[in-house]
Amino acid sequence: MTYQACSISARTKREKEAIPSDIRTDWTVPSPLYPDILDPQKVLTGTEKGLLLLTYSRLVKVNDALALEADLLESWTYDIDSKIFRFRIKNGLIFHDGKPVSSDDVLFSFHQWAEKDALDSDLLLAVDGVDEFRKGLSPSISGVRKIDELSFEVTLNHWAESFVRNLSIPRFVIFPVNFGGRSKEEYLKSPVGTGPYRLISAQGGIGKYIRFDQYYLGKPLTKEIDIARMAEPEARRAYGEGRVNNLFFYQIADPEKFNKPDDVLDVATGKTTFLLVISASQPLLRERSIRREIATRIDKKKIVERCYPNASIAESIIPPGLMGSPSDSVTEAAILGHPSRLRTSLPLYLEDRVENNCLGGVLPEILKGSGIRVSRTPFNEMYRLLKSGQLAMWVEDFNFKNEDPISTLQYFSQSSNEYLLGHPIAPLQEIFTSLNGELTPLDRARKYAQIDRYLTRNYFVIPLFYPQEVLVHKKMVRGAEFLRTTKFVAGWHSVYVEK
């Protein structure tokens, strides 16, 4: 018997096969983060976004080959001249409470996604009326209109080739209209979605989920999933003691230590870059010479050798091989001599999730005498500092899962609710604005490379390294052989026991 993923058709053939009674189809999955309330419009990390997909579905999704495919949609068409998209959702879809999914639910969801404080709402600015709605000038979005119970249309104010692909991000999930008659606060405590699992309870850092038997892709054969919040050291201990069987949500810097016969190490395709971001929110850091002085102190080679020996040194934000990655990246030579102490004491934050107990030791050593103070802090506290303009510098891992890097690069655009640089930077914003026109894929890639080079050559971003992404799990799970699949997070329903 193996745990594995399969296509819908292959899975349907086995739908009537009984699961052996001696095999427990339940999971305990450790996670560095698990808030008691997951608000799709406020989640910050890739981990949280992946967890949303246990409960919710989207209109479209991106498959393992990074191709766009329908999720709740049956079809969509568009007219470039009129800038109108027409969508039709699948017939027979239901929420966890048994109520049918209709276009009214989708229109309500659009208004939730587009709210002023909703993260990623800037990705919807191409829709007629979203800007007015976000500014409070209109009670509704004029460009979103119901056609019938299963159909609706969206009118754009300018042609945006990436519009439908943008709808695949995990924040754009489908809610029941008016949250099923509850306030949003009450709804989020026990959400009703259309995803493969139903949230039973979430408290004390543990989320308990049970399968949704009427899930449209078929009944999930993994009956229960518990998500348990654990810092990496705790998760590793639990793994060693057999209390959990995987470390999928962690960046494992020392995979060679997992060398027991039942340990399995899967090397994933590298699409992550660790970056040191320097915000312009502090007046001192608006001076390029100061940012460059900081950059000359960052010894990437020492960081990699000491903390991430399997990583490669990064020279660009977008990892090599992805759309828009600069192919002519040039590294400036370090300034000769010892850089002087900066004129003020500045904090550099390391978020808990990326601080692997080594980085927090090496960076202070590298920056000794610079006046920069390295501090470890939780991600949510970093976000509070960002929103209040107090976040000067920090290290963060940026994941480029989408083949179109704009979903990650957009955090450096002033239109983003999560704008990272704090202060307007006109030349950079001009590049982002130019992306709104009709561009060929090649021209769009060139714009992405231009954004990358501007940020790195002006030292707003210092690329550190591209980690080797290793997924650790046990070969055997409760007596059954486990075959890891890239759909583990995005398609929990497809991990099951096969006779």
RAZIHU-V709154 format. One record per backbone hydrogen bond with DSSP energy under -1.0 kcal/mol. CO is the residue of the C=O (numbers start at 1). NH is the residue of the N-H. Records with the same first field share a line. If there is no record, write none. Layout:
BEGIN
CO=NH, NH
END
This chain:
BEGIN
1=481
2=498
3=483
4=496
7=11
8=12
9=13
11=14
12=15
14=17
20=23
24=26
25=223, 224
27=226
29=228
31=230
39=42, 43
41=119
45=49
46=50
47=51
48=52
51=54
52=55, 56
54=197
55=195
57=174
58=72
59=71, 73
61=69
63=66
67=63
69=61
72=90
75=88
77=86
79=83, 84
83=156
84=79
85=154
86=77
87=152
88=74, 75
93=101
95=98
99=95
102=106
103=107
104=108
105=109
106=110
107=111
108=112
109=113
110=114
115=118
118=121
120=123
121=124
122=125
124=127
126=157
127=130
128=143
129=133
130=134
131=135
132=137
133=136
141=144
143=155
145=153
149=103
150=89
151=147, 148
152=87
153=145
154=85
155=128
160=163
162=166
165=168
166=169
169=172
171=173
176=179
177=180
178=181
183=187
184=188
187=190
193=96
196=212
198=210
201=208
203=206
205=229
206=203
207=227
208=200, 201
209=225
210=198
212=215
215=218
223=211
224=27
225=209
226=29
227=207
228=31
231=235
232=236
233=237
234=238
235=239
236=240
237=241
238=243, 244
239=242
245=474
247=250
254=257
255=258
257=259
260=263
262=475
264=473
266=471
271=400
273=398
274=464
275=396
276=462
277=394
282=285
283=286
284=287
287=291
288=292
289=293
290=294
291=295
292=296
294=297
298=300
299=303
300=304
301=305
302=306
303=307
308=311
312=466
319=322
322=325
346=373
348=375
349=395
350=377
351=354, 355
358=361, 362
359=363
361=365
362=366
363=367
367=370
370=342
371=346
373=348
375=350
377=352
378=382
379=383
380=384
381=385
382=386
383=387
384=388
385=390
386=389
392=279
393=349
394=277
396=275
398=273
404=407
405=408, 409
406=410
408=411
409=412
410=413
411=420
413=416
416=419
421=280, 423
425=429
426=430
427=431
428=432
429=433
430=434
432=435
433=436
440=444
441=445
442=446
443=447
444=448
445=449
446=450
447=451
448=452
449=453
450=454
451=455
452=456
453=457
454=458
455=460, 461
460=278
462=276
464=314
465=274
466=312
469=268
471=266
472=247
473=264
475=482
477=480
480=477
481=3
485=488
487=491
491=494
492=495
496=4
END
